[in-house]
Amino acid sequence: MKVGYPLLEGISMSYTEDETGQESSIEKAMMDFGPTPKPLTPREIVAALDRYIIGQTPAKRAVAIALRNRWRRQSVPLELRDEIAPKNIIMIGPTGVGKTEIARRLAKLAQAPFLKVEASKFTEVGYVGRDVESMVRDITELGVKMVREEEQATVRQKAEALAEERILDLLLPPSGVGGGEAEKAVEQGMGSQIEMTGLASTREKLRILFRKGKLDDRIVDLETSSHSMPFAQIFSTGGMEEVGFQVSEMMSNIFPRKTRRRKAKLREAYELLAQEEAGKLIDMDAVSKKAIERVEQSGIIFVDEIDKIAGRGSAHGPDVSREGVQRDILPIVEGSTVTTKYGMVKTDHILFIAAGAFHMTKPSDLIPELQGRFPIRVELSALSKDDFVKILKDPENSLTKQYVALLATENIALRFTDDAIEEMASLAQQVNEGTENIGARRLHTIMERVLDEISFDAPQRSGENIVIDRAYVRGKLEDVVKNEDLSRYIL
């Protein structure tokens, strides 16, 4: 049967009979989204952190207990639940010892809204900078995104089925020329020989070809919807960020949604339509409500560089603003209600983990009220040569493994000997002692310096087996390390 649809030109409709009964490859790939698993025990959390972070056991234990307490609190009787306040943590230690890395890995283990912010970005109300309440708005945004993705996952199969039908409608419109001819034939009694099923059969053949990926590069005209809203931006000081959200929402309600046509490859169009259909299937009001509850009950905010807002008792200069930031943060940590575009969010049970090097200041330089809101203090130790050796060898994402994988893409087999790793660790320790101690970050500089020539010439050295030993490391770094002035600039 010849079909008068330009999008079908050049598409082979041949297939074997048993292909019609094949299950969709997309359906086969669907994941089983079951209930959230039981939270990890403190030992399991520490073991998971050990896979990526060397040492710092006290800090790992503290965050592991804090995470587990989130689950314990949800299991106590309701009348006592609201009385149990989170035990906020301050991690104290020099730069490059793992404070931020613990936060990054904790985010993946938390199974809860997690936000990392820099304390130095916030300023006292009236100064130029971010309002401290924005951290609550940001974690609420993350909570909504998390819940929305979970809800979309539950309707994913249905959304993909609807998107597939819309894709087939683009390829073979139901009211096309071929369809009208088939309907006329049936109406005129020309028999089932012409078959009303002609288009249905063509549609199923297209479905099979689409699922096999044979139509992915075909260009289609896609109609997408978007808000018709003029560009407007509100420039405001801290405390006025919510005004921008409210104005934006008001404008989106005033101006209607408009549709626009765009050309896209079939696979890209399918993904866009699947997202659009999933959005139609979920209730955003229920998502917002669930997200706010999740943020309030299990949210975690990691405040890095808190030492940068610790004053030293002077009553002039930048210390005035620093103390103002502390006083603005205090009610958020104590427990208050913050207005967001999704509703009111209470911060009473959000867990706060702060971290800082405290080189020029000490935790006692924070205002007493804020100190009292961080009852658990954990000190992270400086890294030794043995720690550097373990960092280079043991973690699943160790630097040596990363460089081996990177150069494997150029068909180079790279291998580090044990004495090379010990030499790099020793040199990192030596430079840290002689210049500024930046902890494990020094290893990045050392590795880049050692592998600079190999990385540059890698495309021309494809197929080689390269061994990095102690002599090679010394040849690349010895002169630089000996010259202290030069090492300050290079390493």
C-alpha positions in Angstrom: 0.0 0.0 0.0 1.4 3.4 -1.0 1.1 6.0 1.7 1.3 9.8 0.8 3.4 10.9 3.8 6.7 12.7 3.0 8.1 11.7 6.4 7.9 8.1 5.5 9.9 8.4 2.3 12.9 6.2 2.3 11.8 4.1 5.3 11.9 0.4 4.7 8.8 -1.4 6.1 10.1 -4.9 5.8 10.1 -7.0 9.0 9.7 -10.6 10.0 6.4 -11.8 11.5 7.8 -12.5 15.0 9.0 -9.0 15.4 5.5 -7.7 15.9 5.3 -9.5 19.2 8.6 -8.1 20.5 8.6 -6.2 23.8 9.7 -2.6 23.6 13.4 -2.2 24.3 12.4 0.9 26.3 10.1 -1.2 28.5 12.8 -3.8 29.0 15.1 -1.0 30.2 12.6 0.3 32.7 13.8 0.3 36.3 11.8 -1.1 39.2 11.2 2.0 41.3 10.4 0.5 44.7 10.1 2.1 48.1 13.1 4.0 49.5 15.5 1.5 51.1 16.2 1.6 54.8 18.9 4.1 55.7 22.5 2.9 56.2 23.8 2.2 59.6 26.6 4.4 61.0 29.2 1.6 60.3 27.9 1.3 56.7 28.1 5.1 56.2 31.7 5.2 57.5 32.6 2.2 55.3 31.1 4.0 52.2 33.0 7.1 53.0 36.2 5.1 53.5 36.0 4.1 49.8 36.7 7.6 48.8 38.3 9.5 51.8 41.4 8.5 53.6 41.5 8.8 57.4 39.4 11.5 59.3 37.5 8.8 61.2 36.1 11.1 63.9 34.5 13.4 61.2 33.1 10.4 59.4 31.7 9.0 62.7 30.1 12.3 63.5 28.3 12.7 60.2 27.3 9.0 60.2 25.6 9.4 63.6 23.9 12.6 62.5 22.6 10.9 59.3 21.3 7.9 61.3 19.6 10.2 63.8 17.5 11.6 61.0 16.0 8.2 60.5 15.8 7.5 64.3 13.8 10.7 64.9 11.2 9.7 62.3 10.7 6.4 64.2 10.0 7.9 67.7 6.4 8.7 68.9 4.9 11.8 67.3 4.6 13.8 70.5 8.3 13.5 71.2 9.4 13.8 67.6 9.1 17.6 67.4 11.1 18.0 70.6 14.2 16.3 69.2 16.5 18.9 67.7 19.3 18.0 65.3 22.8 18.1 66.7 24.6 20.4 64.3 28.3 19.8 63.6 31.4 22.0 63.0 34.3 20.4 61.2 37.6 22.1 61.9 40.7 21.4 59.9 43.2 22.8 57.4 42.5 23.0 53.7 42.7 19.9 51.6 42.1 17.3 54.3 38.7 16.1 53.2 36.0 18.5 54.7 34.4 19.3 51.5 34.9 15.8 50.1 33.0 14.4 53.1 30.2 16.7 52.3 30.1 15.7 48.6 30.0 12.0 49.4 27.5 12.6 52.2 25.1 14.1 49.6 25.1 10.9 47.7 24.4 8.8 50.8 21.9 11.1 52.4 18.8 10.2 50.3 17.5 13.6 51.3 17.7 17.2 50.1 21.3 18.3 50.5 22.7 21.8 49.9 26.3 23.0 50.1 26.8 26.8 50.4 29.7 29.1 51.0 29.3 31.3 54.1 31.4 34.0 52.5 28.7 34.6 49.8 26.3 35.9 52.4 26.2 39.4 53.8 24.4 41.2 56.4 21.0 42.7 55.4 21.7 46.1 53.8 25.0 45.0 52.2 25.4 43.8 48.7 25.3 40.1 48.6 23.0 37.1 49.1 20.3 37.0 51.7 20.9 34.1 54.2 17.4 32.9 53.7 18.3 32.0 50.1 19.9 28.8 51.4 16.5 27.6 52.5 14.9 28.6 49.2 17.7 26.8 47.4 17.3 23.5 49.4 13.6 23.7 48.8 14.2 24.0 45.1 16.4 20.9 45.3 13.7 19.1 47.3 11.1 19.9 44.7 13.4 18.7 41.9 14.1 15.5 43.8 10.5 14.7 44.4 9.5 15.7 40.9 12.0 13.3 39.4 10.8 10.5 41.7 7.2 11.2 40.6 8.2 11.3 37.0 9.9 8.0 37.4 6.7 6.4 38.6 4.8 7.6 35.5 7.8 7.2 33.2 6.4 4.1 31.4 3.0 5.7 30.7 4.7 9.0 29.6 7.0 7.1 27.2 4.0 5.3 25.8 2.1 8.5 25.2 5.3 10.1 23.7 5.7 7.2 21.4 2.1 7.6 20.1 2.7 11.3 19.5 5.9 10.5 17.6 3.9 8.0 15.4 1.3 10.7 14.9 4.1 13.0 13.5 5.2 10.3 11.1 1.8 9.1 10.2 -1.0 11.6 11.0 -4.3 9.7 11.7 -6.3 12.1 9.5 -3.9 11.8 6.5 -4.7 11.1 2.9 -4.2 7.4 3.2 -6.5 7.2 6.2 -9.3 9.0 4.4 -9.0 6.7 1.4 -9.2 3.6 3.6 -12.3 4.9 5.4 -14.0 5.7 2.1 -13.3 2.3 0.8 -14.9 0.7 3.8 -17.9 3.0 3.7 -18.5 2.2 0.0 -18.5 -1.5 0.8 -15.5 -2.3 -1.2 -14.8 -5.0 1.3 -12.2 -5.7 4.0 -9.8 -6.6 1.2 -8.6 -2.9 1.1 -8.6 -3.1 4.9 -9.1 -0.3 7.3 -6.2 -2.0 9.0 -3.8 -0.7 6.3 -2.7 2.3 8.2 -2.8 0.5 11.5 -0.4 -2.1 10.0 1.9 0.7 8.7 1.8 2.4 12.1 2.9 -0.9 13.8 5.7 -1.2 11.3 6.8 2.3 12.1 6.6 1.5 15.8 9.0 -1.4 15.4 11.4 0.6 13.4 11.3 3.4 15.9 12.0 1.1 18.8 14.9 -0.4 17.0 16.4 3.1 16.6 16.3 3.1 12.8 14.4 6.4 12.7 16.4 8.3 15.3 18.2 10.6 12.8 15.0 11.5 10.9 14.1 15.2 11.2 10.5 16.1 12.3 8.6 19.3 13.0 7.8 19.4 16.7 5.3 21.7 18.4 6.4 22.7 21.9 4.7 25.1 24.4 6.2 27.8 26.4 5.1 30.9 28.4 4.7 34.1 26.4 6.2 36.5 28.9 8.3 39.6 28.2 11.8 39.7 29.6 12.0 41.5 32.9 14.6 41.4 35.7 14.5 42.8 39.1 17.7 44.1 40.6 17.5 44.0 44.4 19.5 43.8 47.5 19.4 40.9 50.0 15.9 40.1 51.4 14.2 40.9 48.1 14.9 37.7 46.2 11.4 36.4 46.9 9.9 39.4 45.2 11.4 38.3 41.9 9.8 34.8 42.3 6.4 36.3 43.0 6.5 38.7 40.1 7.7 36.0 37.7 4.9 33.7 38.8 2.3 36.5 38.5 3.5 37.3 35.0 3.4 33.7 33.9 -0.3 33.5 35.0 -1.1 36.7 33.1 0.5 35.9 29.8 -0.9 32.7 28.1 1.2 29.8 27.0 2.2 29.9 23.4 3.4 27.1 21.1 6.3 27.2 18.7 7.4 24.8 16.1 11.0 23.6 15.9 12.8 21.0 14.0 14.5 18.1 15.9 15.8 14.6 15.4 13.2 12.0 16.2 15.0 10.7 19.2 15.4 14.2 20.7 11.8 14.9 19.9 10.8 11.7 21.7 12.7 12.7 24.9 11.1 16.2 24.9 7.7 14.7 24.4 8.2 12.1 27.2 9.2 14.9 29.6 6.2 17.0 28.6 3.8 14.0 29.1 5.4 13.1 32.4 4.9 16.7 33.5 1.2 16.5 32.7 0.8 13.3 34.6 2.1 14.5 38.0 0.4 16.9 40.4 2.8 19.7 41.2 0.8 20.9 44.2 1.3 17.4 45.8 5.0 17.5 44.7 5.5 20.9 46.4 3.8 19.7 49.6 5.8 16.5 49.8 9.1 18.3 49.0 8.6 20.9 51.8 7.9 18.1 54.2 11.0 16.3 53.1 13.2 19.4 53.4 11.8 20.2 56.9 12.2 16.7 58.2 15.4 15.4 56.6 17.1 18.3 54.8 20.9 18.9 55.3 22.7 22.2 54.7 26.5 22.1 54.6 27.9 25.6 55.3 31.5 25.7 54.1 34.1 28.4 55.0 32.3 29.4 58.1 35.6 30.7 59.5 35.5 33.5 57.0 32.5 35.1 58.8 34.1 34.7 62.3 35.0 38.1 63.7 37.8 38.8 66.1 36.1 41.3 68.4 36.9 44.5 66.6 34.1 47.0 66.2 35.0 48.4 62.8 35.8 47.3 59.3 34.6 44.1 57.7 34.2 42.4 61.1 30.9 44.4 61.6 29.5 42.7 58.5 30.8 39.3 59.5 29.0 39.5 62.9 25.9 40.7 61.1 26.0 37.6 58.9 26.3 35.4 61.9 23.3 37.1 63.5 21.3 36.6 60.3 22.3 32.9 60.1 21.4 32.3 63.8 17.6 32.3 63.4 17.8 30.0 60.4 19.9 27.5 62.5 17.8 28.0 65.6 14.6 27.4 63.7 12.4 29.8 61.8 9.9 30.0 59.0 11.1 31.1 55.6 8.8 32.0 52.7 9.5 30.3 49.4 7.6 30.2 46.2 6.4 26.7 47.1 5.1 27.6 50.5 6.4 28.2 54.1 9.4 26.1 55.2 10.3 25.6 58.8 14.0 25.1 59.5 13.7 23.7 63.1 14.8 20.2 62.1 17.1 20.9 59.2 20.6 19.5 60.0 23.4 22.1 59.6 27.0 20.9 59.1 29.6 23.8 59.1 33.3 23.5 58.1 36.2 25.9 58.2 40.0 25.9 58.4 40.1 28.5 61.2 43.7 29.6 60.4 43.3 33.2 61.4 40.3 32.7 63.7 39.0 30.0 66.1 35.5 28.7 66.7 35.2 30.7 69.9 35.3 33.9 67.6 31.8 33.1 66.5 29.1 34.8 68.5 28.2 32.7 71.6 24.6 32.1 70.4 25.8 30.5 67.1 28.4 28.5 68.9 25.7 27.0 71.0 23.8 25.9 68.0 26.7 23.7 66.8 27.2 21.4 69.9 29.4 18.8 68.0 32.9 19.9 67.1 35.2 17.5 65.1 38.8 18.3 64.3 40.3 16.9 61.1 44.0 16.1 61.2 46.6 17.3 58.7 47.7 14.7 56.2 51.0 12.8 56.5 53.2 11.1 53.8 51.5 7.8 54.5 48.1 9.4 54.0 49.3 10.8 50.6 50.4 7.3 49.6 47.0 5.9 50.5 45.2 8.7 48.7 47.2 7.9 45.5 46.5 4.2 45.7 43.4 3.1 47.7 40.3 5.2 46.9 38.0 4.0 44.1 38.5 7.4 42.4 42.3 7.8 43.2 44.3 10.1 41.1 46.4 7.3 39.6 43.3 5.4 38.5 41.9 8.6 36.9 45.1 9.2 34.9 45.3 5.6 33.8 41.7 5.8 32.6 42.3 9.1 30.8 45.4 7.9 28.9 43.7 4.6 28.1 41.4 6.6 25.8 44.6 7.4 23.8 45.4 3.6 23.7 48.3 4.1 26.2 48.8 1.6 29.0 50.0 3.7 31.9 51.3 2.1 35.1 52.7 3.6 38.4 55.2 1.7 40.4 55.0 1.7 44.2 58.2 3.6 44.6 56.9 6.3 42.2 53.8 6.7 44.3 56.0 7.0 47.5 58.2 9.5 45.8 55.2 11.7 44.7 53.8 11.5 48.3 57.1 12.4 49.8 57.6 15.4 47.5 54.0 16.6 48.2 54.7 16.5 51.9 58.0 18.3 51.4 56.5 21.1 49.4 53.6 21.5 51.8 56.0 21.9 54.7 58.2 24.3 52.8 55.5 26.5 51.4 51.7 26.8 52.0 50.1 23.5 53.3 47.2 22.9 50.9 46.8 19.2 51.9 45.9 16.6 49.3 45.3 19.3 46.7 49.1 19.4 46.3 48.9 15.9 44.7 46.9 17.3 41.8 49.8 19.7 41.0 52.4 17.0 41.4 50.6 14.6 39.1 50.0 17.2 36.4 53.7 18.2 36.5 54.8 14.5 36.3 52.5 13.6 33.4 52.7 16.9 31.5 54.9 15.6 28.7 53.0 12.3 28.3 49.6 14.0 28.2 50.8 16.4 25.5 52.4 13.7 23.3 49.7 11.0 24.0 48.1 11.1 20.5 51.5 10.4 18.9 52.4 7.6 21.5 49.3 5.5 20.9 49.9 1.8 21.7 52.8 2.3 24.1 53.2 0.9 27.5 54.5 3.6 29.9 55.8 2.9 33.4 56.2 5.7 35.9 58.9 4.9 38.4 60.8 6.8 41.1 63.6 7.9 38.7 61.0 9.3 36.2 59.3 11.3 39.0 62.6 12.7 40.3 63.7 13.6 36.8 60.5 15.7 36.4 60.4 17.3 39.9 63.7 17.2 41.7 65.0 20.6 40.4 61.8 22.3 41.1 61.5 21.0 44.6 65.1 22.0 45.5 64.5 25.6 44.4 62.1 26.8 47.0 61.3 30.0 45.2 60.5 28.2 42.0 58.4 25.6 43.8 56.2 28.3 45.2 55.1 29.2 41.6 55.1 25.8 39.9 54.1 23.4 42.7 
